Amino acid sequence: NDTVNVKKTKDYLMDELLFGNRKEVLNFSLVNENGVLFLHFQAIETNSVFIPTKCFDKKSKIFIQLQNGKIVTLISTSDTCSQLYIDPDTNFNTQLLSNYFLFSKANFEDLKQSPISMIRVNFGAEYRDYVPKKALVSELNNLEYSPENFFINNIKSVF
């Protein structure tokens, strides 16, 4: 009998952009599988026009710059591309990109103590930068989030 011990946080809003017919949402969650920490990355984009496919490969990385100046690098666990969904009633396109990224054990202490100043996501040859806010009130669900303190507030709950 193999026992798998998995703990996962709820999806957490890290960034939101609403402009005209375009909506972009970035969610993070943490997963601890038998002592190995992963970041679950989820980007959802909805628009009335074509949305290009984004992909991660095993060389893709997420760079998290902390306010203490240190940079934490996470490595993609798989090759995956965004999935397209079309709403038949509105003809709106929705691209969903989801993947897991692996932490190294050396990263944990800094993540527990320092807020995030910037997140750089590598989609193959393309980069996207996100600057987490101290406080973010979602226009979609009216809930308040603290993206820059995501790790400080959540990492202890998966250990």
Salt bridges, closest charged atoms under 4 A:
ASP11 OD1 - LYS8 NZ 3.54
GLU24 OE2 - ARG22 NH2 2.03
GLU24 OE1 - ARG128 NH1 2.74
GLU45 OE2 - ARG22 NE 3.96
GLU45 OE1 - LYS54 NZ 3.58
GLU109 OE2 - LYS112 NZ 3.24
ASP110 OD1 - LYS70 NZ 3.43
ASP129 OD1 - ARG120 NE 2.68
GLU148 OE2 - LYS134 NZ 3.35
